[in-house]
Amino acid sequence: MHFELPTRFGSDQFGGCYAPETLMTPLLELEQAFIGAMADPAFKTTLLAQLRDFVGRPTALTEAPRLAQAVGLKRLFLKREDQCHTGAHKINNAVGQALLALRMGKKEIIAETGAGQHGVATAAACARLGLPCTVYMGVTDMARQAPNVARMRMFGATVVGVESGQGTLKEAVNAALRAWAARCDVAHYILGSALGPHPFPTIVRSLQTVIGEEARAQYVQRVGELPQAVIACVGGGSNSSGLLMPFIDDDVRRIAVEAGGHGTALGEHAARLDGGTVGVLHGCKTLLLQNAYGHTAETASVSAGLDYPALGPEIAAHARDGRIEVWRASDAQALAAAQQLCALEGILPALESSHALAMLQRLADEGVSDVLLGLSGRGDKDLGTYQSRIGGLQ
Ligand SMILES: *Cc1c(COP(=O)(O)O)cnc(C)c1O
């Protein structure tokens, strides 16, 4: 039993496939299906048509001259994943994996969700393609993200509340993996970020590189050369690897921004690069927030999408090998950056994306003048937080 795609990233050998025996057969089957799909022009044609007609690709590349001037940059362009159907980049992966499931002859879909964005994207893709869908979600998250639960149910998905632990994303992933192990003959598991056992990190990254490929071509067409820096926020790593990987061999700075939360002690942030140590979570080896015994630590961030204890293995490997810089933005910095983009450019960003926006000033201070920023999602879902945390909006 062996995999054909490389299962490890970088000199630390992050990634891998730390999965129970019961999942090895479906994981190998998934890898084979993915290799076959990527080599099949008919699959690519179908995927491109769905990305164009359903997701709304290509998304715009929007110049932001007023924000650029305010932070001291010469040129700033935003890659507008907030324009994707369902409001964020997650649907690029959900549609691609749902098509992969059909190709494998699977009859149903299992997914996990934290804040609900991946669950909504998956439920929409499944409705579109006629696949029944079950989404596992922690009960704490269900209470906090009720509108997304309603959206998933409108799309016909079954939402299963997970009671264990803190009732958040970590427990939802465990429940989804267990459900998949029991039903893998008929079900495909659509994992939502560049995480989990091989081949998921590679599949998710490959389906998200459409972001960086489009943005690179759009930028060169508009400006005539590459930007000096490319920057995106990083939770598990799907939008950041999607944007940054097509620039990995270019002479540009590549930066991923983590959630600095409200403090530097363990439990007050989700900054895994400095705060984390090497460990295994949800099937892959990577940098984790954990205590001395290897118990996963609690995390904190104003943005649910960045609030995860593990950094995606490929981003973590590139960070340790010096090919991607990983910075952190605090809750307060992200909130201020969101307000600034709204006021100066008329675009309401997701709280996750606002962590990347918050680092523009630092880029300018370091002498960078031309920047491409990945705006991973829109901020309608975060209006409640903006209202309660930004003065003068009540
Ligand atoms: C989920 C989410 C993220 C974080 O996930 P990644 O896999 O790291 O991209 C970032 N931005 C938005 C808008 C999200 O919904």
The ligand as a Gaussian input file, in Angstrom:
#p B3LYP/6-31G(d) Opt

LIG

0 1
 C      -12.286000      29.807000       6.215000
 C      -11.803000      31.152000       5.863000
 C      -10.439000      31.510000       5.977000
 C       -9.381000      30.604000       6.549000
 O       -9.203000      29.380000       5.941000
 P       -7.965000      29.036000       5.023000
 O       -8.129000      27.594000       4.710000
 O       -6.711000      29.315000       5.787000
 O       -8.051000      29.885000       3.814000
 C      -10.048000      32.768000       5.552000
 N      -10.940000      33.656000       5.074000
 C      -12.254000      33.357000       4.957000
 C      -13.179000      34.399000       4.424000
 C      -12.734000      32.104000       5.346000
 O      -14.039000      31.818000       5.233000

